[in-house]
Amino acid sequence: MKIRLAADLQSDSIVDGLGIRTVIWTQGCIHNCFGCHNPETHDMSGGVLVDIEELKKDIKSLSEESG
């Protein structure tokens, strides 16, 4: 199975919750919310398709590096 990502994993966010977080920027949204902070991620065909198993491995390796 694949997921469409708008950007690479961000492993050092300090604005998306308490502590340091890893952020997965997904691509494709039909809601068009007023004041959206990321309207460039709305295009359903933008970004890049990534295999979910590969994404899981990337996240796990980040966890292993920090812990």
PDBQT receptor file of N, H, CA, C and O in Angstrom, charges set to zero:
ATOM      1  N   MET A   1       0.845  -1.166   0.000  1.00  0.00    +0.000 N 
ATOM      2  CA  MET A   1       0.000   0.000   0.000  1.00  0.00    +0.000 C 
ATOM      3  C   MET A   1       0.895   1.236   0.000  1.00  0.00    +0.000 C 
ATOM      4  O   MET A   1       1.992   1.220   0.557  1.00  0.00    +0.000 OA
ATOM      5  N   LYS A   2       0.415   2.299  -0.628  1.00  0.00    +0.000 N 
ATOM      6  H   LYS A   2      -0.476   2.312  -1.080  1.00  0.00    +0.000 HD
ATOM      7  CA  LYS A   2       1.206   3.529  -0.727  1.00  0.00    +0.000 C 
ATOM      8  C   LYS A   2       0.442   4.707  -0.142  1.00  0.00    +0.000 C 
ATOM      9  O   LYS A   2      -0.785   4.696  -0.041  1.00  0.00    +0.000 OA
ATOM     10  N   ILE A   3       1.209   5.722   0.241  1.00  0.00    +0.000 N 
ATOM     11  H   ILE A   3       2.206   5.731   0.159  1.00  0.00    +0.000 HD
ATOM     12  CA  ILE A   3       0.665   6.966   0.758  1.00  0.00    +0.000 C 
ATOM     13  C   ILE A   3       1.337   8.101  -0.004  1.00  0.00    +0.000 C 
ATOM     14  O   ILE A   3       2.506   7.992  -0.375  1.00  0.00    +0.000 OA
ATOM     15  N   ARG A   4       0.614   9.179  -0.239  1.00  0.00    +0.000 N 
ATOM     16  H   ARG A   4      -0.336   9.268   0.062  1.00  0.00    +0.000 HD
ATOM     17  CA  ARG A   4       1.169  10.319  -0.958  1.00  0.00    +0.000 C 
ATOM     18  C   ARG A   4       1.686  11.329   0.056  1.00  0.00    +0.000 C 
ATOM     19  O   ARG A   4       0.935  11.816   0.902  1.00  0.00    +0.000 OA
ATOM     20  N   LEU A   5       2.981  11.639  -0.037  1.00  0.00    +0.000 N 
ATOM     21  H   LEU A   5       3.591  11.244  -0.724  1.00  0.00    +0.000 HD
ATOM     22  CA  LEU A   5       3.604  12.590   0.884  1.00  0.00    +0.000 C 
ATOM     23  C   LEU A   5       3.896  13.905   0.179  1.00  0.00    +0.000 C 
ATOM     24  O   LEU A   5       4.248  13.927  -1.000  1.00  0.00    +0.000 OA
ATOM     25  N   ALA A   6       3.746  14.995   0.912  1.00  0.00    +0.000 N 
ATOM     26  H   ALA A   6       3.460  14.977   1.870  1.00  0.00    +0.000 HD
ATOM     27  CA  ALA A   6       4.029  16.328   0.386  1.00  0.00    +0.000 C 
ATOM     28  C   ALA A   6       5.494  16.690   0.576  1.00  0.00    +0.000 C 
ATOM     29  O   ALA A   6       6.010  17.553  -0.134  1.00  0.00    +0.000 OA
ATOM     30  N   ALA A   7       6.168  16.050   1.514  1.00  0.00    +0.000 N 
ATOM     31  H   ALA A   7       5.748  15.349   2.091  1.00  0.00    +0.000 HD
ATOM     32  CA  ALA A   7       7.567  16.361   1.831  1.00  0.00    +0.000 C 
ATOM     33  C   ALA A   7       8.198  15.175   2.537  1.00  0.00    +0.000 C 
ATOM     34  O   ALA A   7       7.512  14.228   2.923  1.00  0.00    +0.000 OA
ATOM     35  N   ASP A   8       9.511  15.237   2.701  1.00  0.00    +0.000 N 
ATOM     36  H   ASP A   8      10.068  16.006   2.387  1.00  0.00    +0.000 HD
ATOM     37  CA  ASP A   8      10.216  14.212   3.460  1.00  0.00    +0.000 C 
ATOM     38  C   ASP A   8       9.782  14.249   4.921  1.00  0.00    +0.000 C 
ATOM     39  O   ASP A   8       9.218  15.241   5.382  1.00  0.00    +0.000 OA
ATOM     40  N   LEU A   9      10.044  13.172   5.642  1.00  0.00    +0.000 N 
ATOM     41  H   LEU A   9      10.502  12.366   5.268  1.00  0.00    +0.000 HD
ATOM     42  CA  LEU A   9       9.794  13.169   7.086  1.00  0.00    +0.000 C 
ATOM     43  C   LEU A   9      10.534  14.335   7.728  1.00  0.00    +0.000 C 
ATOM     44  O   LEU A   9      11.680  14.625   7.383  1.00  0.00    +0.000 OA
ATOM     45  N   GLN A  10       9.880  14.983   8.645  1.00  0.00    +0.000 N 
ATOM     46  H   GLN A  10       8.949  14.747   8.925  1.00  0.00    +0.000 HD
ATOM     47  CA  GLN A  10      10.524  16.043   9.419  1.00  0.00    +0.000 C 
ATOM     48  C   GLN A  10      10.733  15.483  10.818  1.00  0.00    +0.000 C 
ATOM     49  O   GLN A  10       9.765  15.240  11.539  1.00  0.00    +0.000 OA
ATOM     50  N   SER A  11      11.973  15.280  11.203  1.00  0.00    +0.000 N 
ATOM     51  H   SER A  11      12.759  15.477  10.617  1.00  0.00    +0.000 HD
ATOM     52  CA  SER A  11      12.262  14.563  12.445  1.00  0.00    +0.000 C 
ATOM     53  C   SER A  11      12.516  15.467  13.640  1.00  0.00    +0.000 C 
ATOM     54  O   SER A  11      12.864  14.985  14.718  1.00  0.00    +0.000 OA
ATOM     55  N   ASP A  12      12.347  16.771  13.462  1.00  0.00    +0.000 N 
ATOM     56  H   ASP A  12      12.064  17.163  12.586  1.00  0.00    +0.000 HD
ATOM     57  CA  ASP A  12      12.753  17.682  14.542  1.00  0.00    +0.000 C 
ATOM     58  C   ASP A  12      11.776  18.836  14.776  1.00  0.00    +0.000 C 
ATOM     59  O   ASP A  12      12.202  19.952  15.073  1.00  0.00    +0.000 OA
ATOM     60  N   SER A  13      10.492  18.583  14.649  1.00  0.00    +0.000 N 
ATOM     61  H   SER A  13      10.146  17.676  14.407  1.00  0.00    +0.000 HD
ATOM     62  CA  SER A  13       9.511  19.654  14.842  1.00  0.00    +0.000 C 
ATOM     63  C   SER A  13       9.328  19.973  16.326  1.00  0.00    +0.000 C 
ATOM     64  O   SER A  13       9.183  19.076  17.156  1.00  0.00    +0.000 OA
ATOM     65  N   ILE A  14       9.339  21.260  16.640  1.00  0.00    +0.000 N 
ATOM     66  H   ILE A  14       9.457  21.989  15.966  1.00  0.00    +0.000 HD
ATOM     67  CA  ILE A  14       9.059  21.689  18.015  1.00  0.00    +0.000 C 
ATOM     68  C   ILE A  14       7.759  22.484  18.097  1.00  0.00    +0.000 C 
ATOM     69  O   ILE A  14       7.403  22.985  19.164  1.00  0.00    +0.000 OA
ATOM     70  N   VAL A  15       7.040  22.604  16.961  1.00  0.00    +0.000 N 
ATOM     71  H   VAL A  15       7.329  22.197  16.094  1.00  0.00    +0.000 HD
ATOM     72  CA  VAL A  15       5.803  23.387  16.954  1.00  0.00    +0.000 C 
ATOM     73  C   VAL A  15       4.555  22.524  16.768  1.00  0.00    +0.000 C 
ATOM     74  O   VAL A  15       3.444  23.055  16.758  1.00  0.00    +0.000 OA
ATOM     75  N   ASP A  16       4.710  21.226  16.623  1.00  0.00    +0.000 N 
ATOM     76  H   ASP A  16       5.613  20.795  16.631  1.00  0.00    +0.000 HD
ATOM     77  CA  ASP A  16       3.576  20.342  16.361  1.00  0.00    +0.000 C 
ATOM     78  C   ASP A  16       3.222  19.462  17.553  1.00  0.00    +0.000 C 
ATOM     79  O   ASP A  16       2.789  18.323  17.383  1.00  0.00    +0.000 OA
ATOM     80  N   GLY A  17       3.405  19.989  18.748  1.00  0.00    +0.000 N 
ATOM     81  H   GLY A  17       3.757  20.915  18.885  1.00  0.00    +0.000 HD
ATOM     82  CA  GLY A  17       3.099  19.258  19.968  1.00  0.00    +0.000 C 
ATOM     83  C   GLY A  17       4.232  19.407  20.959  1.00  0.00    +0.000 C 
ATOM     84  O   GLY A  17       5.264  20.004  20.652  1.00  0.00    +0.000 OA
ATOM     85  N   LEU A  18       4.038  18.866  22.145  1.00  0.00    +0.000 N 
ATOM     86  H   LEU A  18       3.200  18.382  22.394  1.00  0.00    +0.000 HD
ATOM     87  CA  LEU A  18       5.067  18.955  23.185  1.00  0.00    +0.000 C 
ATOM     88  C   LEU A  18       6.291  18.143  22.805  1.00  0.00    +0.000 C 
ATOM     89  O   LEU A  18       6.177  17.071  22.211  1.00  0.00    +0.000 OA
ATOM     90  N   GLY A  19       7.454  18.656  23.148  1.00  0.00    +0.000 N 
ATOM     91  H   GLY A  19       7.547  19.527  23.630  1.00  0.00    +0.000 HD
ATOM     92  CA  GLY A  19       8.697  17.941  22.870  1.00  0.00    +0.000 C 
ATOM     93  C   GLY A  19       9.081  18.039  21.407  1.00  0.00    +0.000 C 
ATOM     94  O   GLY A  19       8.556  18.858  20.654  1.00  0.00    +0.000 OA
ATOM     95  N   ILE A  20      10.014  17.179  21.029  1.00  0.00    +0.000 N 
ATOM     96  H   ILE A  20      10.441  16.513  21.641  1.00  0.00    +0.000 HD
ATOM     97  CA  ILE A  20      10.471  17.115  19.640  1.00  0.00    +0.000 C 
ATOM     98  C   ILE A  20       9.707  15.989  18.955  1.00  0.00    +0.000 C 
ATOM     99  O   ILE A  20       9.693  14.855  19.434  1.00  0.00    +0.000 OA
ATOM    100  N   ARG A  21       9.075  16.310  17.836  1.00  0.00    +0.000 N 
ATOM    101  H   ARG A  21       9.086  17.231  17.448  1.00  0.00    +0.000 HD
ATOM    102  CA  ARG A  21       8.208  15.356  17.146  1.00  0.00    +0.000 C 
ATOM    103  C   ARG A  21       8.690  15.077  15.736  1.00  0.00    +0.000 C 
ATOM    104  O   ARG A  21       9.357  15.908  15.119  1.00  0.00    +0.000 OA
ATOM    105  N   THR A  22       8.348  13.903  15.232  1.00  0.00    +0.000 N 
ATOM    106  H   THR A  22       7.806  13.229  15.734  1.00  0.00    +0.000 HD
ATOM    107  CA  THR A  22       8.515  13.590  13.816  1.00  0.00    +0.000 C 
ATOM    108  C   THR A  22       7.179  13.845  13.148  1.00  0.00    +0.000 C 
ATOM    109  O   THR A  22       6.136  13.423  13.646  1.00  0.00    +0.000 OA
ATOM    110  N   VAL A  23       7.212  14.541  12.012  1.00  0.00    +0.000 N 
ATOM    111  H   VAL A  23       8.060  14.884  11.608  1.00  0.00    +0.000 HD
ATOM    112  CA  VAL A  23       5.988  14.916  11.308  1.00  0.00    +0.000 C 
ATOM    113  C   VAL A  23       5.966  14.244   9.938  1.00  0.00    +0.000 C 
ATOM    114  O   VAL A  23       6.963  14.241   9.216  1.00  0.00    +0.000 OA
ATOM    115  N   ILE A  24       4.815  13.675   9.596  1.00  0.00    +0.000 N 
ATOM    116  H   ILE A  24       4.005  13.677  10.183  1.00  0.00    +0.000 HD
ATOM    117  CA  ILE A  24       4.585  13.100   8.276  1.00  0.00    +0.000 C 
ATOM    118  C   ILE A  24       3.665  14.067   7.538  1.00  0.00    +0.000 C 
ATOM    119  O   ILE A  24       2.497  14.215   7.898  1.00  0.00    +0.000 OA
ATOM    120  N   TRP A  25       4.194  14.727   6.504  1.00  0.00    +0.000 N 
ATOM    121  H   TRP A  25       5.143  14.607   6.212  1.00  0.00    +0.000 HD
ATOM    122  CA  TRP A  25       3.416  15.696   5.728  1.00  0.00    +0.000 C 
ATOM    123  C   TRP A  25       2.713  14.960   4.594  1.00  0.00    +0.000 C 
ATOM    124  O   TRP A  25       3.337  14.621   3.588  1.00  0.00    +0.000 OA
ATOM    125  N   THR A  26       1.415  14.714   4.755  1.00  0.00    +0.000 N 
ATOM    126  H   THR A  26       0.908  14.989   5.572  1.00  0.00    +0.000 HD
ATOM    127  CA  THR A  26       0.656  14.004   3.724  1.00  0.00    +0.000 C 
ATOM    128  C   THR A  26       0.166  14.980   2.667  1.00  0.00    +0.000 C 
ATOM    129  O   THR A  26       0.038  16.179   2.915  1.00  0.00    +0.000 OA
ATOM    130  N   GLN A  27      -0.104  14.449   1.497  1.00  0.00    +0.000 N 
ATOM    131  H   GLN A  27       0.000  13.475   1.296  1.00  0.00    +0.000 HD
ATOM    132  CA  GLN A  27      -0.527  15.241   0.345  1.00  0.00    +0.000 C 
ATOM    133  C   GLN A  27      -1.941  14.854  -0.035  1.00  0.00    +0.000 C 
ATOM    134  O   GLN A  27      -2.280  13.670  -0.052  1.00  0.00    +0.000 OA
ATOM    135  N   GLY A  28      -2.767  15.842  -0.341  1.00  0.00    +0.000 N 
ATOM    136  H   GLY A  28      -2.491  16.803  -0.327  1.00  0.00    +0.000 HD
ATOM    137  CA  GLY A  28      -4.118  15.598  -0.826  1.00  0.00    +0.000 C 
ATOM    138  C   GLY A  28      -5.167  15.893   0.225  1.00  0.00    +0.000 C 
ATOM    139  O   GLY A  28      -5.235  15.215   1.250  1.00  0.00    +0.000 OA
ATOM    140  N   CYS A  29      -5.985  16.904  -0.027  1.00  0.00    +0.000 N 
ATOM    141  H   CYS A  29      -5.930  17.455  -0.860  1.00  0.00    +0.000 HD
ATOM    142  CA  CYS A  29      -7.058  17.251   0.902  1.00  0.00    +0.000 C 
ATOM    143  C   CYS A  29      -8.190  17.909   0.137  1.00  0.00    +0.000 C 
ATOM    144  O   CYS A  29      -7.956  18.774  -0.706  1.00  0.00    +0.000 OA
ATOM    145  N   ILE A  30      -9.411  17.503   0.426  1.00  0.00    +0.000 N 
ATOM    146  H   ILE A  30      -9.602  16.800   1.111  1.00  0.00    +0.000 HD
ATOM    147  CA  ILE A  30     -10.580  18.058  -0.259  1.00  0.00    +0.000 C 
ATOM    148  C   ILE A  30     -11.331  19.071   0.592  1.00  0.00    +0.000 C 
ATOM    149  O   ILE A  30     -12.326  19.629   0.130  1.00  0.00    +0.000 OA
ATOM    150  N   HIS A  31     -10.891  19.326   1.812  1.00  0.00    +0.000 N 
ATOM    151  H   HIS A  31     -10.083  18.872   2.187  1.00  0.00    +0.000 HD
ATOM    152  CA  HIS A  31     -11.657  20.159   2.733  1.00  0.00    +0.000 C 
ATOM    153  C   HIS A  31     -11.564  21.652   2.456  1.00  0.00    +0.000 C 
ATOM    154  O   HIS A  31     -12.540  22.374   2.659  1.00  0.00    +0.000 OA
ATOM    155  N   ASN A  32     -10.406  22.135   1.995  1.00  0.00    +0.000 N 
ATOM    156  H   ASN A  32      -9.613  21.549   1.829  1.00  0.00    +0.000 HD
ATOM    157  CA  ASN A  32     -10.226  23.546   1.678  1.00  0.00    +0.000 C 
ATOM    158  C   ASN A  32     -10.653  24.449   2.838  1.00  0.00    +0.000 C 
ATOM    159  O   ASN A  32     -11.398  25.407   2.634  1.00  0.00    +0.000 OA
ATOM    160  N   CYS A  33     -10.195  24.155   4.025  1.00  0.00    +0.000 N 
ATOM    161  H   CYS A  33      -9.589  23.376   4.191  1.00  0.00    +0.000 HD
ATOM    162  CA  CYS A  33     -10.553  24.913   5.226  1.00  0.00    +0.000 C 
ATOM    163  C   CYS A  33     -10.072  26.360   5.139  1.00  0.00    +0.000 C 
ATOM    164  O   CYS A  33      -8.978  26.630   4.645  1.00  0.00    +0.000 OA
ATOM    165  N   PHE A  34     -10.878  27.264   5.612  1.00  0.00    +0.000 N 
ATOM    166  H   PHE A  34     -11.767  27.045   6.013  1.00  0.00    +0.000 HD
ATOM    167  CA  PHE A  34     -10.499  28.672   5.666  1.00  0.00    +0.000 C 
ATOM    168  C   PHE A  34      -9.269  28.815   6.563  1.00  0.00    +0.000 C 
ATOM    169  O   PHE A  34      -9.231  28.276   7.669  1.00  0.00    +0.000 OA
ATOM    170  N   GLY A  35      -8.277  29.538   6.080  1.00  0.00    +0.000 N 
ATOM    171  H   GLY A  35      -8.308  29.976   5.182  1.00  0.00    +0.000 HD
ATOM    172  CA  GLY A  35      -7.078  29.779   6.876  1.00  0.00    +0.000 C 
ATOM    173  C   GLY A  35      -6.110  28.610   6.933  1.00  0.00    +0.000 C 
ATOM    174  O   GLY A  35      -5.216  28.594   7.779  1.00  0.00    +0.000 OA
ATOM    175  N   CYS A  36      -6.269  27.630   6.049  1.00  0.00    +0.000 N 
ATOM    176  H   CYS A  36      -6.996  27.643   5.361  1.00  0.00    +0.000 HD
ATOM    177  CA  CYS A  36      -5.367  26.468   6.049  1.00  0.00    +0.000 C 
ATOM    178  C   CYS A  36      -3.911  26.944   5.986  1.00  0.00    +0.000 C 
ATOM    179  O   CYS A  36      -3.569  27.831   5.204  1.00  0.00    +0.000 OA
ATOM    180  N   HIS A  37      -3.065  26.340   6.821  1.00  0.00    +0.000 N 
ATOM    181  H   HIS A  37      -3.343  25.620   7.456  1.00  0.00    +0.000 HD
ATOM    182  CA  HIS A  37      -1.649  26.707   6.864  1.00  0.00    +0.000 C 
ATOM    183  C   HIS A  37      -0.841  26.038   5.752  1.00  0.00    +0.000 C 
ATOM    184  O   HIS A  37       0.295  26.436   5.491  1.00  0.00    +0.000 OA
ATOM    185  N   ASN A  38      -1.407  25.037   5.101  1.00  0.00    +0.000 N 
ATOM    186  H   ASN A  38      -2.330  24.714   5.312  1.00  0.00    +0.000 HD
ATOM    187  CA  ASN A  38      -0.664  24.278   4.088  1.00  0.00    +0.000 C 
ATOM    188  C   ASN A  38      -1.484  24.053   2.816  1.00  0.00    +0.000 C 
ATOM    189  O   ASN A  38      -1.676  22.907   2.408  1.00  0.00    +0.000 OA
ATOM    190  N   PRO A  39      -1.971  25.123   2.184  1.00  0.00    +0.000 N 
ATOM    191  CA  PRO A  39      -2.807  24.923   0.994  1.00  0.00    +0.000 C 
ATOM    192  C   PRO A  39      -2.081  24.244  -0.163  1.00  0.00    +0.000 C 
ATOM    193  O   PRO A  39      -2.723  23.686  -1.052  1.00  0.00    +0.000 OA
ATOM    194  N   GLU A  40      -0.746  24.286  -0.162  1.00  0.00    +0.000 N 
ATOM    195  H   GLU A  40      -0.224  24.739   0.560  1.00  0.00    +0.000 HD
ATOM    196  CA  GLU A  40       0.005  23.629  -1.228  1.00  0.00    +0.000 C 
ATOM    197  C   GLU A  40      -0.102  22.110  -1.152  1.00  0.00    +0.000 C 
ATOM    198  O   GLU A  40       0.295  21.416  -2.088  1.00  0.00    +0.000 OA
ATOM    199  N   THR A  41      -0.628  21.589  -0.055  1.00  0.00    +0.000 N 
ATOM    200  H   THR A  41      -0.950  22.152   0.706  1.00  0.00    +0.000 HD
ATOM    201  CA  THR A  41      -0.792  20.140   0.073  1.00  0.00    +0.000 C 
ATOM    202  C   THR A  41      -2.173  19.657  -0.376  1.00  0.00    +0.000 C 
ATOM    203  O   THR A  41      -2.471  18.470  -0.244  1.00  0.00    +0.000 OA
ATOM    204  N   HIS A  42      -3.015  20.536  -0.898  1.00  0.00    +0.000 N 
ATOM    205  H   HIS A  42      -2.772  21.500  -1.005  1.00  0.00    +0.000 HD
ATOM    206  CA  HIS A  42      -4.373  20.154  -1.293  1.00  0.00    +0.000 C 
ATOM    207  C   HIS A  42      -4.418  19.285  -2.550  1.00  0.00    +0.000 C 
ATOM    208  O   HIS A  42      -5.258  18.391  -2.644  1.00  0.00    +0.000 OA
ATOM    209  N   ASP A  43      -3.538  19.529  -3.509  1.00  0.00    +0.000 N 
ATOM    210  H   ASP A  43      -2.855  20.256  -3.433  1.00  0.00    +0.000 HD
ATOM    211  CA  ASP A  43      -3.562  18.817  -4.788  1.00  0.00    +0.000 C 
ATOM    212  C   ASP A  43      -3.469  17.306  -4.556  1.00  0.00    +0.000 C 
ATOM    213  O   ASP A  43      -2.486  16.817  -3.998  1.00  0.00    +0.000 OA
ATOM    214  N   MET A  44      -4.493  16.579  -4.985  1.00  0.00    +0.000 N 
ATOM    215  H   MET A  44      -5.291  16.976  -5.437  1.00  0.00    +0.000 HD
ATOM    216  CA  MET A  44      -4.549  15.132  -4.766  1.00  0.00    +0.000 C 
ATOM    217  C   MET A  44      -3.512  14.360  -5.591  1.00  0.00    +0.000 C 
ATOM    218  O   MET A  44      -3.214  13.205  -5.287  1.00  0.00    +0.000 OA
ATOM    219  N   SER A  45      -2.966  14.995  -6.631  1.00  0.00    +0.000 N 
ATOM    220  H   SER A  45      -3.208  15.933  -6.878  1.00  0.00    +0.000 HD
ATOM    221  CA  SER A  45      -1.974  14.305  -7.458  1.00  0.00    +0.000 C 
ATOM    222  C   SER A  45      -0.567  14.865  -7.244  1.00  0.00    +0.000 C 
ATOM    223  O   SER A  45       0.364  14.470  -7.945  1.00  0.00    +0.000 OA
ATOM    224  N   GLY A  46      -0.401  15.774  -6.289  1.00  0.00    +0.000 N 
ATOM    225  H   GLY A  46      -1.157  16.095  -5.720  1.00  0.00    +0.000 HD
ATOM    226  CA  GLY A  46       0.920  16.332  -6.004  1.00  0.00    +0.000 C 
ATOM    227  C   GLY A  46       1.738  15.406  -5.122  1.00  0.00    +0.000 C 
ATOM    228  O   GLY A  46       1.326  14.288  -4.814  1.00  0.00    +0.000 OA
ATOM    229  N   GLY A  47       2.880  15.884  -4.730  1.00  0.00    +0.000 N 
ATOM    230  H   GLY A  47       3.215  16.793  -4.980  1.00  0.00    +0.000 HD
ATOM    231  CA  GLY A  47       3.728  15.116  -3.825  1.00  0.00    +0.000 C 
ATOM    232  C   GLY A  47       4.316  13.883  -4.477  1.00  0.00    +0.000 C 
ATOM    233  O   GLY A  47       4.473  13.820  -5.696  1.00  0.00    +0.000 OA
ATOM    234  N   VAL A  48       4.638  12.906  -3.650  1.00  0.00    +0.000 N 
ATOM    235  H   VAL A  48       4.511  12.958  -2.660  1.00  0.00    +0.000 HD
ATOM    236  CA  VAL A  48       5.281  11.681  -4.136  1.00  0.00    +0.000 C 
ATOM    237  C   VAL A  48       4.659  10.477  -3.430  1.00  0.00    +0.000 C 
ATOM    238  O   VAL A  48       4.372  10.524  -2.234  1.00  0.00    +0.000 OA
ATOM    239  N   LEU A  49       4.456   9.396  -4.191  1.00  0.00    +0.000 N 
ATOM    240  H   LEU A  49       4.689   9.358  -5.163  1.00  0.00    +0.000 HD
ATOM    241  CA  LEU A  49       3.926   8.161  -3.607  1.00  0.00    +0.000 C 
ATOM    242  C   LEU A  49       5.049   7.403  -2.914  1.00  0.00    +0.000 C 
ATOM    243  O   LEU A  49       6.132   7.226  -3.473  1.00  0.00    +0.000 OA
ATOM    244  N   VAL A  50       4.781   6.960  -1.691  1.00  0.00    +0.000 N 
ATOM    245  H   VAL A  50       3.902   7.104  -1.237  1.00  0.00    +0.000 HD
ATOM    246  CA  VAL A  50       5.767   6.235  -0.900  1.00  0.00    +0.000 C 
ATOM    247  C   VAL A  50       5.103   4.972  -0.355  1.00  0.00    +0.000 C 
ATOM    248  O   VAL A  50       3.951   5.002   0.080  1.00  0.00    +0.000 OA
ATOM    249  N   ASP A  51       5.830   3.885  -0.382  1.00  0.00    +0.000 N 
ATOM    250  H   ASP A  51       6.765   3.861  -0.735  1.00  0.00    +0.000 HD
ATOM    251  CA  ASP A  51       5.331   2.638   0.173  1.00  0.00    +0.000 C 
ATOM    252  C   ASP A  51       5.253   2.765   1.697  1.00  0.00    +0.000 C 
ATOM    253  O   ASP A  51       6.216   3.192   2.335  1.00  0.00    +0.000 OA
ATOM    254  N   ILE A  52       4.127   2.401   2.271  1.00  0.00    +0.000 N 
ATOM    255  H   ILE A  52       3.345   2.054   1.753  1.00  0.00    +0.000 HD
ATOM    256  CA  ILE A  52       3.924   2.548   3.714  1.00  0.00    +0.000 C 
ATOM    257  C   ILE A  52       4.939   1.729   4.512  1.00  0.00    +0.000 C 
ATOM    258  O   ILE A  52       5.392   2.169   5.569  1.00  0.00    +0.000 OA
ATOM    259  N   GLU A  53       5.297   0.559   4.026  1.00  0.00    +0.000 N 
ATOM    260  H   GLU A  53       4.930   0.201   3.168  1.00  0.00    +0.000 HD
ATOM    261  CA  GLU A  53       6.291  -0.258   4.737  1.00  0.00    +0.000 C 
ATOM    262  C   GLU A  53       7.643   0.450   4.783  1.00  0.00    +0.000 C 
ATOM    263  O   GLU A  53       8.339   0.381   5.796  1.00  0.00    +0.000 OA
ATOM    264  N   GLU A  54       8.023   1.131   3.699  1.00  0.00    +0.000 N 
ATOM    265  H   GLU A  54       7.457   1.187   2.876  1.00  0.00    +0.000 HD
ATOM    266  CA  GLU A  54       9.270   1.897   3.688  1.00  0.00    +0.000 C 
ATOM    267  C   GLU A  54       9.190   3.072   4.653  1.00  0.00    +0.000 C 
ATOM    268  O   GLU A  54      10.158   3.372   5.353  1.00  0.00    +0.000 OA
ATOM    269  N   LEU A  55       8.042   3.734   4.692  1.00  0.00    +0.000 N 
ATOM    270  H   LEU A  55       7.256   3.490   4.124  1.00  0.00    +0.000 HD
ATOM    271  CA  LEU A  55       7.844   4.848   5.609  1.00  0.00    +0.000 C 
ATOM    272  C   LEU A  55       7.960   4.375   7.057  1.00  0.00    +0.000 C 
ATOM    273  O   LEU A  55       8.572   5.049   7.885  1.00  0.00    +0.000 OA
ATOM    274  N   LYS A  56       7.374   3.219   7.362  1.00  0.00    +0.000 N 
ATOM    275  H   LYS A  56       6.877   2.671   6.689  1.00  0.00    +0.000 HD
ATOM    276  CA  LYS A  56       7.480   2.658   8.710  1.00  0.00    +0.000 C 
ATOM    277  C   LYS A  56       8.935   2.373   9.081  1.00  0.00    +0.000 C 
ATOM    278  O   LYS A  56       9.352   2.631  10.210  1.00  0.00    +0.000 OA
ATOM    279  N   LYS A  57       9.705   1.842   8.128  1.00  0.00    +0.000 N 
ATOM    280  H   LYS A  57       9.366   1.633   7.211  1.00  0.00    +0.000 HD
ATOM    281  CA  LYS A  57      11.126   1.571   8.382  1.00  0.00    +0.000 C 
ATOM    282  C   LYS A  57      11.881   2.872   8.664  1.00  0.00    +0.000 C 
ATOM    283  O   LYS A  57      12.717   2.931   9.565  1.00  0.00    +0.000 OA
ATOM    284  N   ASP A  58      11.579   3.914   7.884  1.00  0.00    +0.000 N 
ATOM    285  H   ASP A  58      10.899   3.867   7.151  1.00  0.00    +0.000 HD
ATOM    286  CA  ASP A  58      12.232   5.213   8.081  1.00  0.00    +0.000 C 
ATOM    287  C   ASP A  58      11.929   5.767   9.469  1.00  0.00    +0.000 C 
ATOM    288  O   ASP A  58      12.821   6.280  10.145  1.00  0.00    +0.000 OA
ATOM    289  N   ILE A  59      10.678   5.662   9.890  1.00  0.00    +0.000 N 
ATOM    290  H   ILE A  59       9.954   5.245   9.341  1.00  0.00    +0.000 HD
ATOM    291  CA  ILE A  59      10.292   6.164  11.213  1.00  0.00    +0.000 C 
ATOM    292  C   ILE A  59      10.977   5.356  12.306  1.00  0.00    +0.000 C 
ATOM    293  O   ILE A  59      11.469   5.914  13.287  1.00  0.00    +0.000 OA
ATOM    294  N   LYS A  60      11.004   4.051  12.132  1.00  0.00    +0.000 N 
ATOM    295  H   LYS A  60      10.604   3.598  11.336  1.00  0.00    +0.000 HD
ATOM    296  CA  LYS A  60      11.662   3.193  13.137  1.00  0.00    +0.000 C 
ATOM    297  C   LYS A  60      13.150   3.517  13.231  1.00  0.00    +0.000 C 
ATOM    298  O   LYS A  60      13.700   3.544  14.332  1.00  0.00    +0.000 OA
ATOM    299  N   SER A  61      13.806   3.760  12.116  1.00  0.00    +0.000 N 
ATOM    300  H   SER A  61      13.360   3.738  11.221  1.00  0.00    +0.000 HD
ATOM    301  CA  SER A  61      15.236   4.069  12.160  1.00  0.00    +0.000 C 
ATOM    302  C   SER A  61      15.482   5.411  12.852  1.00  0.00    +0.000 C 
ATOM    303  O   SER A  61      16.501   5.579  13.522  1.00  0.00    +0.000 OA
ATOM    304  N   LEU A  62      14.560   6.368  12.698  1.00  0.00    +0.000 N 
ATOM    305  H   LEU A  62      13.732   6.232  12.154  1.00  0.00    +0.000 HD
ATOM    306  CA  LEU A  62      14.691   7.636  13.419  1.00  0.00    +0.000 C 
ATOM    307  C   LEU A  62      14.600   7.392  14.920  1.00  0.00    +0.000 C 
ATOM    308  O   LEU A  62      15.350   7.977  15.701  1.00  0.00    +0.000 OA
ATOM    309  N   SER A  63      13.673   6.522  15.315  1.00  0.00    +0.000 N 
ATOM    310  H   SER A  63      13.064   6.046  14.680  1.00  0.00    +0.000 HD
ATOM    311  CA  SER A  63      13.491   6.208  16.725  1.00  0.00    +0.000 C 
ATOM    312  C   SER A  63      14.728   5.523  17.295  1.00  0.00    +0.000 C 
ATOM    313  O   SER A  63      15.138   5.814  18.418  1.00  0.00    +0.000 OA
ATOM    314  N   GLU A  64      15.312   4.630  16.539  1.00  0.00    +0.000 N 
ATOM    315  H   GLU A  64      14.979   4.393  15.626  1.00  0.00    +0.000 HD
ATOM    316  CA  GLU A  64      16.510   3.910  16.984  1.00  0.00    +0.000 C 
ATOM    317  C   GLU A  64      17.717   4.846  17.103  1.00  0.00    +0.000 C 
ATOM    318  O   GLU A  64      18.559   4.673  17.984  1.00  0.00    +0.000 OA
ATOM    319  N   GLU A  65      17.795   5.847  16.201  1.00  0.00    +0.000 N 
ATOM    320  H   GLU A  65      17.111   5.987  15.485  1.00  0.00    +0.000 HD
ATOM    321  CA  GLU A  65      18.894   6.804  16.237  1.00  0.00    +0.000 C 
ATOM    322  C   GLU A  65      18.837   7.682  17.489  1.00  0.00    +0.000 C 
ATOM    323  O   GLU A  65      19.868   8.043  18.057  1.00  0.00    +0.000 OA
ATOM    324  N   SER A  66      17.622   8.015  17.904  1.00  0.00    +0.000 N 
ATOM    325  H   SER A  66      16.785   7.722  17.443  1.00  0.00    +0.000 HD
ATOM    326  CA  SER A  66      17.481   8.956  19.027  1.00  0.00    +0.000 C 
ATOM    327  C   SER A  66      17.420   8.259  20.378  1.00  0.00    +0.000 C 
ATOM    328  O   SER A  66      17.549   8.910  21.415  1.00  0.00    +0.000 OA
ATOM    329  N   GLY A  67      17.229   6.973  20.380  1.00  0.00    +0.000 N 
ATOM    330  H   GLY A  67      17.125   6.444  19.538  1.00  0.00    +0.000 HD
ATOM    331  CA  GLY A  67      16.993   6.335  21.648  1.00  0.00    +0.000 C 
ATOM    332  C   GLY A  67      17.984   5.357  22.074  1.00  0.00    +0.000 C 
ATOM    333  O   GLY A  67      17.850   4.769  23.147  1.00  0.00    +0.000 OA
TER     334      GLY A  67
